[in-house]
Amino acid sequence: MAALWVAMAVLSMGAVALLLVPMARPRRLSGSMRAEYDIRVYKDQLKEVDHDLERGQLDEKKAEAARTEIQRRMLAASSENTVAPQESAPVSNKAVMAAVAVLVPLGAFITYFSLGTPGMKDFPLAGRTGETAGAVSRQDRDMVAKLAERLKQNPKDLQGWILLGNSFMTMRQYADAANAYAKALEVDDARLDIALYYAEALTFASGAAIPAKAIRIFRKIRKAKPYEPKSRYYIGLYKADMGDIKGAMQEWADLMAIGDEDAPWRKIVQTRISSAAKKLKVDPDSVKPSAEAQKLAKAKATTEAHPKGVSREQMEALAKMTPEEREAMVRGIVESLAARMEKNPGDADGWRRLAQVYLAIGEKEKLFMNAKIKYTNEDIGDLKIIQDFLPSPDELVFKDDSVKVTISLSKDSVDFFKQEAKKNNTKYQKMIRKLLDIYAQSHRKPLTKSSTRTRKNTRAG
């Protein structure tokens, strides 16, 4: 920091010196140069007089008078040229010089403190491109600080935590970004995209090998979303760090096989493959995609060829059909998609599309009946028949006398009875009471004859 101030002081002094030296230099009168110029002008005038005399514009008498006057002026100019040059006193420049010496450095320092950042760390040339890309203004930092303060008051703001994490990633504060994404996952731990952000931030924050926590997340995402490129790329990096160069090449080769042809990351992954192949001294093209990657690539190609599951011809035919015919055709297409998914159960995106179709056509029950039930003749073991004492919801709507008590039930139970009561146009409290009455009646022990005589004898005595 001290070197910076010394350099600034030297540069300021140099700039002031460049301005003061010309101002301090004594000025000389320019009489000599002026006289020489005047004499040249007078000589030209003498030639003009002779020229006018030849053309008859002047007579001899006027021409002689003009020559005499011009010659007199030439003599006067020559006499001025012989006077010694005098130096002018630079007294009139002292105020200006003092102002320049004070105001120029002062203005420079004021401007630097207003616009500059004295505390900013040095930028080495080798890392200047990457570092300056992440530089942010003070205004941006203030906005991020305000967002962090607001999230303290509202910790359930999912989008706020994601925005804060993205901001910290831009500012290259990777540890803070990881903490923000962790808070977002506390709000919604089912979001795999946030989990991916979190794992990536952990990786950048480590600065070395990929942390174990991050690699577990990457593997989870790879399993759930096999077409997601980042997880496969980082898993390949992890294998390379662990010394499994061949495994890393296989991971990257699979990524190249299932990825989009115009993906921006393809050049980076290809470079990684070439580097790994060089270490193993093998041909990069010798590593072929795995069977899993080939299957995923084929499924993707089929999906891209028929993204909606309906061709143009089918759409035109649908427009001309009756509602009944249209419904039959749609169900045929859905059944075809379901059959294709049974042959390719690893396509998570396909299952999601199929579920959306079932919801759209009102067949919600099929969302939970994808697997076929297979019955066999095997022995199922000892059986114990238990009488079903629980009534159906319809039987819980009768009125009866009651004694008011207070009980605590789980929220799920109360929600169930509320829904059934609404269907049967009654109160859910009555249904709960009826259920308890039937339960008690079912388990109440009947009185025997002996117990009856005992009770009578007791009364008689």
C-alpha positions as CSV (number, residue, x, y, z in Angstrom):
1,M,0.0,0.0,0.0
2,A,2.9,2.4,0.8
3,A,4.4,1.8,-2.6
4,L,1.1,2.9,-4.2
5,W,1.2,6.2,-2.3
6,V,4.9,6.8,-3.2
7,A,4.2,6.1,-6.9
8,M,1.2,8.5,-6.9
9,A,3.2,11.3,-5.2
10,V,6.0,10.9,-7.8
11,L,3.6,11.0,-10.7
12,S,1.9,14.1,-9.3
13,M,5.1,15.9,-8.8
14,G,6.2,15.1,-12.4
15,A,2.9,16.3,-13.8
16,V,3.2,19.6,-11.8
17,A,6.8,20.1,-13.0
18,L,5.7,19.7,-16.6
19,L,3.2,22.5,-16.1
20,L,5.5,24.9,-14.1
21,V,8.7,24.8,-16.1
22,P,7.3,26.6,-19.1
23,M,5.5,29.1,-16.8
24,A,8.8,29.9,-14.9
25,R,10.9,30.3,-18.0
26,P,11.5,34.1,-18.7
27,R,9.8,35.4,-21.8
28,R,11.8,37.3,-24.5
29,L,10.5,40.1,-26.7
30,S,9.9,39.1,-30.2
31,G,11.1,42.5,-31.8
32,S,13.7,41.0,-34.0
33,M,11.3,38.5,-35.6
34,R,8.7,41.3,-36.1
35,A,11.2,43.7,-37.7
36,E,12.4,41.0,-40.2
37,Y,8.8,40.3,-41.2
38,D,8.1,44.1,-41.6
39,I,11.1,44.6,-43.8
40,R,10.0,41.7,-46.1
41,V,6.6,43.3,-46.4
42,Y,8.1,46.7,-47.2
43,K,10.3,45.2,-50.0
44,D,7.2,43.7,-51.5
45,Q,5.5,47.1,-51.4
46,L,8.5,48.7,-53.2
47,K,8.0,46.1,-56.0
48,E,4.3,46.9,-56.2
49,V,5.1,50.7,-56.6
50,D,7.5,50.0,-59.5
51,H,4.8,47.7,-61.0
52,D,2.1,50.4,-60.8
53,L,4.5,53.0,-62.3
54,E,5.1,50.7,-65.3
55,R,1.4,50.2,-65.9
56,G,0.8,54.0,-65.7
57,Q,-1.4,53.8,-62.5
58,L,1.1,56.2,-60.8
59,D,3.1,59.1,-62.1
60,E,6.8,59.6,-61.3
61,K,6.2,62.1,-58.6
62,K,3.7,59.9,-56.6
63,A,5.8,56.9,-57.1
64,E,8.9,58.7,-55.7
65,A,6.9,59.8,-52.7
66,A,5.7,56.3,-52.0
67,R,9.2,54.9,-52.3
68,T,10.5,57.5,-49.8
69,E,7.8,56.6,-47.2
70,I,8.4,52.9,-47.6
71,Q,12.2,53.3,-47.3
72,R,11.7,55.4,-44.1
73,R,9.6,52.7,-42.6
74,M,12.3,50.1,-43.5
75,L,14.9,52.2,-41.8
76,A,12.7,52.4,-38.7
77,A,12.3,48.6,-38.6
78,S,16.0,48.0,-39.1
79,S,16.8,50.3,-36.1
80,E,14.4,48.3,-33.9
81,N,16.2,45.1,-34.9
82,T,19.5,46.4,-33.6
83,V,18.2,46.9,-30.0
84,A,19.2,44.2,-27.5
85,P,16.4,41.8,-26.5
86,Q,15.0,42.3,-23.0
87,E,13.7,39.7,-20.6
88,S,10.2,40.2,-19.1
89,A,9.9,39.7,-15.4
90,P,7.9,36.6,-14.6
91,V,6.4,38.2,-11.5
92,S,2.9,38.1,-13.1
93,N,3.0,34.2,-13.3
94,K,3.8,33.5,-9.6
95,A,0.1,33.4,-8.6
96,V,-0.8,31.0,-11.4
97,M,2.2,28.8,-10.7
98,A,1.2,28.5,-7.0
99,A,-2.3,27.7,-7.9
100,V,-1.2,24.9,-10.3
101,A,1.2,23.5,-7.7
102,V,-1.5,23.1,-5.1
103,L,-4.7,22.5,-7.0
104,V,-3.5,19.8,-9.5
105,P,-2.3,17.3,-6.9
106,L,-5.1,18.1,-4.6
107,G,-7.7,17.6,-7.3
108,A,-6.1,14.3,-8.3
109,F,-6.3,12.9,-4.8
110,I,-9.9,14.0,-4.3
111,T,-10.9,12.4,-7.5
112,Y,-9.2,9.1,-6.6
113,F,-10.8,8.9,-3.2
114,S,-14.2,9.6,-4.7
115,L,-14.1,7.1,-7.6
116,G,-11.3,4.7,-6.7
117,T,-11.0,1.8,-4.2
118,P,-7.8,2.2,-2.2
119,G,-8.4,-1.1,-0.3
120,M,-8.9,-3.3,-3.4
121,K,-6.4,-6.1,-3.7
122,D,-3.8,-6.2,-6.4
123,F,-4.6,-8.0,-9.7
124,P,-1.7,-10.1,-11.0
125,L,-1.5,-10.2,-14.7
126,A,-1.9,-14.0,-14.8
127,G,-5.3,-14.0,-13.1
128,R,-6.5,-10.6,-14.1
129,T,-9.1,-11.8,-16.7
130,G,-10.8,-14.1,-14.2
131,E,-10.7,-11.7,-11.3
132,T,-12.0,-8.7,-13.0
133,A,-14.9,-10.6,-14.5
134,G,-16.2,-11.1,-11.0
135,A,-15.7,-7.6,-9.8
136,V,-18.9,-5.8,-8.7
137,S,-19.7,-2.3,-7.9
138,R,-20.4,-0.9,-4.4
139,Q,-24.0,-0.5,-5.3
140,D,-24.3,-4.2,-6.2
141,R,-22.7,-5.1,-2.9
142,D,-25.1,-2.9,-1.0
143,M,-28.0,-4.5,-2.7
144,V,-26.8,-8.0,-1.8
145,A,-26.3,-6.9,1.8
146,K,-29.9,-5.6,1.9
147,L,-31.2,-8.8,0.4
148,A,-29.3,-10.8,3.1
149,E,-30.8,-8.6,5.8
150,R,-34.3,-9.0,4.4
151,L,-33.9,-12.8,4.3
152,K,-33.1,-12.8,8.1
153,Q,-36.6,-11.4,8.6
154,N,-38.2,-13.8,6.1
155,P,-36.2,-17.1,6.1
156,K,-38.9,-18.9,4.1
157,D,-38.3,-16.8,0.9
158,L,-37.1,-19.5,-1.4
159,Q,-36.5,-17.3,-4.4
160,G,-34.7,-14.8,-2.2
161,W,-32.2,-17.4,-1.1
162,I,-31.6,-18.6,-4.7
163,L,-31.0,-15.0,-5.8
164,L,-28.6,-14.4,-2.9
165,G,-26.7,-17.5,-3.8
166,N,-26.5,-16.5,-7.4
167,S,-25.3,-13.1,-6.4
168,F,-22.5,-14.5,-4.2
169,M,-21.5,-16.8,-7.0
170,T,-21.1,-13.8,-9.3
171,M,-19.1,-12.1,-6.6
172,R,-16.9,-15.2,-6.3
173,Q,-17.9,-15.6,-2.6
174,Y,-18.4,-19.3,-3.0
175,A,-18.7,-20.2,0.7
176,D,-21.4,-17.6,1.2
177,A,-23.2,-18.9,-1.9
178,A,-23.1,-22.4,-0.5
179,N,-24.7,-21.2,2.7
180,A,-27.4,-19.4,0.8
181,Y,-28.3,-22.5,-1.3
182,A,-28.3,-24.6,1.9
183,K,-30.9,-22.2,3.3
184,A,-33.0,-22.6,0.1
185,L,-32.8,-26.4,0.4
186,E,-34.1,-26.0,4.0
187,V,-37.2,-24.4,2.5
188,D,-37.6,-26.9,-0.3
189,D,-35.3,-30.0,-0.2
190,A,-37.0,-31.6,-3.2
191,R,-35.6,-29.1,-5.7
192,L,-32.8,-30.8,-7.6
193,D,-31.8,-27.6,-9.4
194,I,-31.0,-26.0,-6.1
195,A,-29.1,-29.0,-4.9
196,L,-27.0,-28.8,-8.1
197,Y,-26.3,-25.1,-7.3
198,Y,-25.3,-26.1,-3.8
199,A,-23.0,-28.8,-4.8
200,E,-21.3,-26.6,-7.4
201,A,-20.8,-23.8,-4.8
202,L,-19.3,-26.4,-2.4
203,T,-16.9,-27.5,-5.2
204,F,-15.8,-23.9,-6.0
205,A,-15.5,-23.1,-2.3
206,S,-13.2,-26.1,-1.6
207,G,-10.6,-24.8,-4.2
208,A,-9.1,-28.3,-4.5
209,A,-10.7,-31.7,-4.7
210,I,-14.5,-32.0,-5.0
211,P,-15.9,-32.5,-1.4
212,A,-17.6,-35.7,-0.5
213,K,-20.9,-34.0,0.2
214,A,-20.9,-32.4,-3.2
215,I,-20.1,-35.7,-5.0
216,R,-23.0,-37.4,-3.2
217,I,-25.3,-34.7,-4.5
218,F,-23.9,-35.0,-8.0
219,R,-24.5,-38.8,-8.0
220,K,-28.1,-38.3,-6.7
221,I,-28.8,-35.8,-9.5
222,R,-27.2,-38.1,-12.1
223,K,-29.5,-40.9,-11.1
224,A,-32.6,-38.8,-11.0
225,K,-31.8,-36.7,-14.1
226,P,-29.5,-38.7,-16.3
227,Y,-29.4,-36.1,-19.1
228,E,-28.2,-33.3,-16.7
229,P,-24.7,-32.5,-17.9
230,K,-23.1,-30.8,-14.9
231,S,-23.4,-33.7,-12.6
232,R,-21.7,-36.1,-15.1
233,Y,-18.9,-33.6,-15.7
234,Y,-18.1,-33.1,-12.0
235,I,-18.3,-36.9,-11.4
236,G,-15.7,-37.3,-14.1
237,L,-13.5,-34.6,-12.5
238,Y,-13.9,-36.4,-9.1
239,K,-12.8,-39.8,-10.7
240,A,-9.8,-38.1,-12.3
241,D,-8.8,-36.6,-9.0
242,M,-9.1,-40.0,-7.4
243,G,-6.7,-41.4,-10.0
244,D,-9.5,-43.2,-12.0
245,I,-8.6,-41.6,-15.3
246,K,-10.3,-44.3,-17.3
247,G,-13.5,-44.0,-15.4
248,A,-13.4,-40.2,-15.9
249,M,-13.0,-40.7,-19.6
250,Q,-15.9,-43.0,-19.7
251,E,-18.1,-40.5,-17.8
252,W,-17.2,-37.7,-20.2
253,A,-17.7,-40.0,-23.2
254,D,-21.2,-40.8,-22.0
255,L,-21.8,-37.1,-21.5
256,M,-20.8,-36.4,-25.1
257,A,-23.1,-39.2,-26.3
258,I,-26.3,-38.0,-24.6
259,G,-25.6,-34.3,-24.8
260,D,-26.9,-31.8,-27.3
261,E,-24.8,-31.4,-30.5
262,D,-24.7,-27.6,-30.1
263,A,-24.1,-27.6,-26.3
264,P,-21.5,-24.9,-25.3
265,W,-19.7,-27.3,-22.9
266,R,-18.8,-29.9,-25.6
267,K,-15.4,-28.3,-26.4
268,I,-14.5,-28.3,-22.7
269,V,-15.4,-31.9,-22.2
270,Q,-13.6,-32.9,-25.4
271,T,-10.5,-31.2,-24.1
272,R,-10.8,-33.2,-20.9
273,I,-11.1,-36.4,-22.8
274,S,-8.0,-35.6,-24.9
275,S,-6.0,-34.7,-21.9
276,A,-7.0,-37.9,-20.1
277,A,-6.3,-40.0,-23.2
278,K,-2.8,-38.5,-23.4
279,K,-2.1,-39.5,-19.8
280,L,-3.2,-43.0,-20.5
281,K,-1.4,-43.0,-23.9
282,V,-4.6,-44.2,-25.7
283,D,-6.6,-42.9,-28.6
284,P,-9.4,-40.6,-27.4
285,D,-11.8,-42.2,-29.9
286,S,-11.1,-45.6,-28.4
287,V,-13.5,-44.9,-25.4
288,K,-17.0,-45.7,-26.6
289,P,-20.2,-44.7,-24.8
290,S,-21.5,-47.2,-22.2
291,A,-24.6,-49.3,-22.8
292,E,-26.5,-47.0,-20.5
293,A,-25.5,-43.9,-22.4
294,Q,-26.3,-45.5,-25.8
295,K,-29.8,-46.4,-24.4
296,L,-30.3,-42.9,-23.2
297,A,-29.1,-41.4,-26.4
298,K,-31.5,-43.6,-28.4
299,A,-34.5,-42.7,-26.1
300,K,-33.6,-39.0,-26.5
301,A,-33.5,-39.3,-30.3
302,T,-36.9,-40.9,-30.3
303,T,-38.4,-38.3,-28.0
304,E,-37.0,-35.4,-30.1
305,A,-38.4,-37.0,-33.2
306,H,-41.9,-37.1,-31.7
307,P,-41.7,-34.4,-28.9
308,K,-45.5,-34.3,-28.4
309,G,-46.3,-37.9,-29.2
310,V,-48.7,-36.7,-31.9
311,S,-47.8,-36.1,-35.6
312,R,-49.1,-33.4,-37.8
313,E,-51.3,-35.8,-39.6
314,Q,-52.8,-37.0,-36.3
315,M,-53.5,-33.4,-35.3
316,E,-55.3,-32.7,-38.5
317,A,-57.3,-35.9,-38.1
318,L,-58.2,-35.0,-34.5
319,A,-59.8,-31.7,-35.7
320,K,-62.2,-33.6,-38.0
321,M,-63.2,-36.3,-35.4
322,T,-66.2,-36.4,-33.2
323,P,-65.6,-36.1,-29.4
324,E,-65.9,-39.8,-29.0
325,E,-63.5,-40.6,-31.8
326,R,-61.1,-38.0,-30.6
327,E,-61.1,-39.5,-27.1
328,A,-60.5,-43.0,-28.4
329,M,-57.5,-41.8,-30.5
330,V,-56.0,-39.9,-27.6
331,R,-56.3,-42.9,-25.4
332,G,-54.6,-45.0,-28.1
333,I,-51.7,-42.6,-28.2
334,V,-51.4,-42.6,-24.4
335,E,-51.4,-46.4,-24.3
336,S,-48.7,-46.4,-26.9
337,L,-46.6,-44.0,-24.7
338,A,-47.2,-46.2,-21.7
339,A,-46.1,-49.3,-23.5
340,R,-42.9,-47.5,-24.6
341,M,-42.2,-46.4,-21.0
342,E,-42.4,-50.0,-19.9
343,K,-39.7,-50.9,-22.3
344,N,-37.6,-47.9,-21.2
345,P,-38.2,-47.6,-17.4
346,G,-35.1,-45.5,-16.9
347,D,-36.5,-42.4,-18.8
348,A,-37.6,-40.2,-15.9
349,D,-38.7,-37.4,-18.2
350,G,-40.9,-39.8,-20.1
351,W,-42.6,-41.0,-16.9
352,R,-43.3,-37.3,-16.0
353,R,-44.9,-36.7,-19.4
354,L,-47.0,-39.8,-19.0
355,A,-48.2,-38.7,-15.6
356,Q,-49.1,-35.3,-17.0
357,V,-51.2,-36.9,-19.7
358,Y,-53.0,-39.1,-17.2
359,L,-53.8,-36.0,-15.1
360,A,-55.0,-34.2,-18.2
361,I,-57.4,-37.0,-19.3
362,G,-58.7,-37.6,-15.7
363,E,-57.1,-41.0,-15.0
364,K,-55.4,-40.2,-11.8
365,E,-55.6,-43.7,-10.5
366,K,-53.1,-44.9,-13.2
367,L,-50.5,-42.7,-11.6
368,F,-50.2,-45.3,-8.9
369,M,-50.9,-48.4,-10.9
370,N,-48.0,-48.5,-13.3
371,A,-46.7,-51.9,-12.2
372,K,-48.8,-54.9,-13.1
373,I,-49.8,-57.3,-10.3
374,K,-48.8,-60.9,-10.8
375,Y,-50.7,-63.6,-9.0
376,T,-49.3,-67.0,-8.2
377,N,-50.5,-70.3,-6.5
378,E,-47.9,-70.1,-3.7
379,D,-48.8,-70.8,-0.1
380,I,-49.5,-67.5,1.7
381,G,-49.0,-69.0,5.2
382,D,-51.3,-69.0,8.3
383,L,-54.3,-66.8,8.2
384,K,-56.3,-65.2,11.1
385,I,-59.7,-63.8,10.3
386,I,-60.5,-60.6,12.2
387,Q,-64.0,-59.3,12.2
388,D,-64.2,-55.9,10.6
389,F,-65.8,-53.7,13.3
390,L,-65.1,-50.4,11.6
391,P,-68.1,-48.9,9.8
392,S,-68.0,-47.1,6.4
393,P,-68.2,-43.3,6.4
394,D,-71.9,-43.5,5.4
395,E,-72.7,-45.3,8.6
396,L,-71.3,-42.5,10.8
397,V,-74.1,-40.0,10.2
398,F,-76.7,-41.2,12.7
399,K,-77.8,-39.0,15.6
400,D,-77.5,-40.1,19.2
401,D,-77.3,-38.7,22.7
402,S,-73.8,-37.7,23.8
403,V,-71.7,-36.4,26.6
404,K,-69.4,-33.6,25.7
405,V,-65.7,-34.4,26.1
406,T,-62.4,-33.1,24.7
407,I,-60.0,-35.3,22.7
408,S,-56.9,-34.6,20.7
409,L,-56.6,-36.1,17.2
410,S,-53.9,-35.9,14.5
411,K,-54.3,-33.4,11.8
412,D,-54.5,-36.1,9.1
413,S,-57.4,-37.8,10.9
414,V,-59.3,-34.6,11.3
415,D,-58.8,-33.8,7.6
416,F,-60.1,-37.2,6.6
417,F,-63.3,-36.9,8.7
418,K,-63.9,-33.3,7.4
419,Q,-63.7,-34.5,3.8
420,E,-66.1,-37.4,4.4
421,A,-68.5,-35.2,6.4
422,K,-68.6,-32.8,3.6
423,K,-69.5,-35.6,1.2
424,N,-72.4,-36.8,3.4
425,N,-73.5,-33.3,4.4
426,T,-73.0,-33.7,8.1
427,K,-70.6,-32.6,10.8
428,Y,-67.3,-34.4,11.2
429,Q,-67.6,-34.3,15.0
430,K,-70.7,-36.5,14.8
431,M,-68.8,-39.0,12.6
432,I,-66.0,-39.3,15.1
433,R,-68.4,-39.8,17.9
434,K,-70.2,-42.5,16.0
435,L,-67.0,-44.3,15.2
436,L,-66.0,-44.3,18.9
437,D,-69.5,-45.6,19.9
438,I,-69.3,-48.5,17.5
439,Y,-65.8,-49.3,18.6
440,A,-66.9,-49.3,22.3
441,Q,-70.0,-51.4,21.5
442,S,-67.9,-54.0,19.6
443,H,-65.5,-54.5,22.5
444,R,-68.0,-54.3,25.4
445,K,-68.2,-57.7,27.3
446,P,-71.8,-59.1,27.5
447,L,-73.2,-60.0,31.0
448,T,-73.5,-63.8,31.8
449,K,-76.2,-65.4,34.0
450,S,-73.8,-65.9,36.9
451,S,-72.8,-62.3,36.8
452,T,-76.5,-61.3,36.8
453,R,-77.3,-63.5,39.9
454,T,-74.3,-62.1,41.7
455,R,-75.5,-58.6,41.0
456,K,-79.0,-59.4,42.4
457,N,-77.6,-61.1,45.5
458,T,-75.5,-58.1,46.1
459,R,-78.5,-55.8,45.9
460,A,-80.6,-58.1,48.2
461,G,-77.9,-58.2,50.9
